[in-house]
Amino acid sequence: MTVLFSQRDIEPAGRGGAALTRPLIDRYGRQISYLRISVTDRCDFRCVYCMSEHMQFLPKSEVLSFEEIDQIASSFIARGTRKIRLTGGEPLVRRDIMELVARLGAAIGNGLDELTLTTNGSQLRRYAEGLVKAGVRRINVSLDTLDAQRFADITRRGRLADVLDGIDAADAAGLKLKINMVAMRGVNDDEIEPMMEWAHGRGFGLTLIEGMPLGEVGIDRVDSYLPLKELRERLAAKYTLEPASHRTGGPARYDWVSQTKGLLGFITPMSHNFCESCNRVRLTATGQLFMCLGQEDMVDLRQALRTDGPAALDAALDRAMQLKPKGHDFILDRSHTGPALSRHMSVTGG
């Protein structure tokens, strides 16, 4: 495949003023502008769809240092990455996490357009004002129910009151919030409408997510799988859903809900994948770069960095672009009941 670049494509500055000479473009012509960085595989919850109850977490010696994450992020920014999202596990449980947020936030306006965060909300009361000070303007909060007992059952150890308190703190600090809700049949599908009414009533967006077959977890994935096409049809019978042009750089597609005056997003990796427009790659806490959430191909950026230094990252990123697959192969039915991949979502980064 021959890919031609205009002068406009190669002129924007990377971090520190370095010229962007070679955008990250894969063999299918998709430009990578969005990096998701898992800063830890650890979490203070054990959500039933995300990880097993007795997770074995990585030794801390295997996890990238903040300096290494910053070096890798700088290499991506110099090659055209405009958005970085910090994930986990739960990113805010990593010790001294605000040091990293401040490092990356310094790149905003100097090659980076946006630094965001996905969190379970448990630590937001502590960190909301610091996130704003570091340049974060919006965050996603994972919240699957507004019922305290159901919340405890889904998370296995979380307290709903802590998360709601954190959401209040983030809202008061001026962060724009979007609520992420994994829709599960027989678990929380009766709460979709109340969650939407609550989120929109607070001025928050709501994005619904289909469950994905990643890792051995605590629920029957086939029984709990709820296609969002079915759910959208259910909502459309009660609400006026108008397709919206709103985009945040991720895979969600949005509707405007006339009655509640809010955005409703749908992330549908199972029923209708979005691979043809994928602009994302994911860096694990141990430095493995996965080009697709649903495939095993990866490039070890930690090894490149620790063996040959920052200069080796450029070649590793070129190699990654040649390995990025056209799409994932998620299948979920009674003949494919096990996980498509052995690694948990928390390992790759949510």
N, C-alpha and C positions, 0 to 999 in steps of 0.2 A: 504494500500500500504506500502510495506517495502522498505526503501531507505537506501542503504549502502554507507558509506563514506570511502574513502581511507585515509591513513595518510596524503597524500598531500593535501586533501581537508580541513583538520582541522588545519594545521600548520601555514598558513599565519597570519601575525600580523594584528590586527585591529588598530584603531587610538590610539596613545599613547602607542603602544607596547602590547596592550592586545591581548591575544591569541584568534584566531577565533575558537570557539568550535562548533558552530552550524550554518552552512550556512542557509540562508533563502530559503527553498525549499517548494513549494506548494504541494498540494495533487496530482497533475498531474506530479510531478517530475521536474518541471521547477525551476531553481535556479534564484532568484532575485538578480541581480547585478547592477541594474540601477534605481536610484531614481530621479524623477522629482519633484522639489519643487516650488510651486507657492508662491512667496513672497508677492504678492498683487493681488487683483482682479481689481485694478484700472488701467486705461489706458488713454493715451492722445489721442487715436483714438477711433472710434466707428465703426469698420469694419462691413459691412452689413451681413457677414456670421458668425460673432463671437458674437455680442451682439446687443441688441436693442439700438435705438438712445438715449433713456432717461433711462439709466441704474441707478438702485439704488445700490450703492456700500455699502460694509459692514462697520459697525462702526469700527473705528480703535481699539477700546478696544477688539474686537473679534479676531484681527489678532495676530498671533504668534509673540513674540518678537524675536530679533536676537539670544538671549541666548537660547530660546526654540528651534528655528530652528537648532542651533548648537548642542544642546543636542540630538535632534532627529537624525540629520545627523550622529553624532558620534555613536549612537546605530546601525544605518544601516551599517556604515563602519565596526564596530566590528563584524557584522554578514555577511560580505562578499560583501557589495556594493562597486563597483569599479568605478562607474561613477555617477556624480550628475549633473543635468542640472537645472539651475534656469529659471523659467518661470513666467508668470503672467496670466492675465493682461500684463502690460508692466513692467518688473522687474526694469528697470532703473529709473522709476518715484518714487520708494519708497525712502523716506528720508533716507539719510546716507547709501545707499545700499552698498557702497564700504566697509563699516565696516564688513558687512556679507560676502562679496566676499573674503575679506582678511582672515576672520576666517576660512572659508571653504577651501580656497586655501592653508592654512597652513597644511592641511591633505594630500596634494598631495605628493606622495612618502612615506607616512606613513599610508598605507591602502587604500588610494584613488588614482586611476590612472589618473582621469581626472575630471576637473570642467569646464562645458560649460554653454552657455547662449543662450536663444532664445529671440530676441528683434525685435521691429518694426523699429529700427534704428534711431529714432528721437533724442535720447540722446547720440548717439555714439561719436559725436564730443567731447563732454564733458568728456566721461568716457573711451575711447579706451585705452589710455596709462595706466590708472589705472588698467584696467582689465588685461593687459599683466603683469604688475608689480605684481599682486596678483596671477599669475599662470595660468590664462586662456589663452589657445593657439588657440582655434577656437570657432566660434560663428555661429549661424544661424540667418539670417535676413529675416523677413517676408516681401515680396515685390511682389505685384500681378500685377503690371503694370508699364510701363515706360512713360505713358502718364500723364501729370500733371493734366488735368481736370478729367480724369478717376480715377486717384489716389484720388483726392478730393472727388469724388462721392463714391468710395468704402469705404474710411476711414471716410467719413463724415466731417472731420475737419483737416486732415493731409496735410502737404506740401511736395511734392515729393522732392523739392530741399533740404530740411533739411535731408531727409533720404539718398539721394545720397551723400551729404556732409559728413554725418556720416559714410557711407560706405568707402568713400575716407580716412577718418581719421583712421578707423579701419585697412584698408589695409596698410596704411603708418606706423601704429604702429606695424605691423607684425602679426596681427591676420589672421588666415586662415578663409575664409568666405564661407558659403554655403547659397544660396538664396532659400527660401521656397516660393512657389507660389501655391495658391489654384486655381485650374483650374475650371472655371465656364462657362458653355455654355451660349452664348449670352452676356457675360459680358467681359471676357478677353481671350476667346479661340482663337481669332485672333492674340494674342500676344505671343503665346507659342514659336514659332520659333524665333522671334526677341529677346525674353527674353533669350532663350538659347544661341543665338549667342552673345549677350551682356555679359552674365555671363561668358561663356567660354572664351570669348575674354579678360576678366579681370583676368582670372585664378581662377574664382569661380566655385564651383559646383552649379547645379540647381536641386532641388527636387520638383516634382509636387505632389500635395495632392488633394485627392478627398474630396469634402464637406461632412460633417457629420451632422446628424439631432440632434443637441444639442441646446436647448433653442429656444424661439421665437425670430426671428431676422428680418432683413429687406428685404429678398429676398424670392422668391418662390423656395424652395429647389428642388422640382421635375423638374421644368423647367430649373434650372441652373445646375443640376447634370450632370457631364460629366465623364463617366466611363473611367478610365485611360487605360484600355485595348484598347478601341477605339482610344484614343489619341496616344497610342504607335504605333498602326498600321498605323495611319496617318503619324507619324514621320518616321517610318521605310520605308515608300514609298519614302521618300526624303533623308534620311540619313542612314548611315550604323551604326546600333546599335548592339554592341557586349556585351553580358552578362558579367558583371564584378564581381569579387569576393570581391570587396571593401565592407567593413561593418564598421559602426560607433557605433554599439551597439543598434541602434534603429530599427524601422520597415521598413525602406526604402530598396528597392532592386534596384541595379544600373546597368546601361548600360554605356559602353564607346562609345562616339560618334566620329567616325573616322574623319569626316570632320572638326569638331570644336575642337577636341582634349580635350574633357572634360567629366566629369561624369554627367550623368542624372539619377536622382533617382525617384522612384515611390512609394508613400505611398497610399495603396489601401484598406482602412478599409471597404469599401462598396462592391466593385466588387470581391475582393479576399483578405479575411482577413488573418492576420498573427498571429493568436492567439496561434497556436500550439507551437510557439517558443517564446512566450512573456516572457521577462525577466524584466518587468518594473512594478513599482507602482507609484502612484501620491499622493503627499501630498499637500492639499489645504492650502491657506493662514491662515485658521482658525484651521488647525491641523487635519482635517479629512483625513485619508488615504484611497484612493480609489484604489482597486486592479485592476480595469478595467475601462477604459474611458467610456465604453458603458453599465455599470451596476451600480446599486445603492448601492450595498454592500460596507460598509466602516467600519473602526475602528477609534474611536475618540482618537487620540494620545494626543491631547491637554488636554482632561479630565484626561487621565491616568497620564500625566506628572504633571499637576497642583494639582491633588488629592493625588497621592502617590509617586511622584518624579521619577527620572530617572530609578529606579529599576523596576517600573511598565511597562516601555516601552518594555522590553524584552518579557514579557508575552503577551502584546498587539500585538507584531509582530508575535508571534507564532499563536495567534488567527487569524490574518490577513491571514496567509498562508493557514489556513483551509477554509477561506472564499473566497479566490481568485477563480473566476469562470473559466470554461474552455474557454469561449470566450464571445464576445458580441452578441447582437441580433439586430443589426441595419437593418432596412428595410426602403426602400424609393421608394414608387410608389404612384399612384393616390389613392389607398385605404389606404395608410399610409402617409398622407401629413404633419401631425404634427410632432413635435420633439419627438424623441425616449425617451429623458430625458428632464426634465424641466430646469435643470441647464445649464447655458451657458458655453461654452468652457473656458471663462475667469475665471470662478469660480473654475473649476477643475485644470486648468493650461494647457497652450497650448503646 
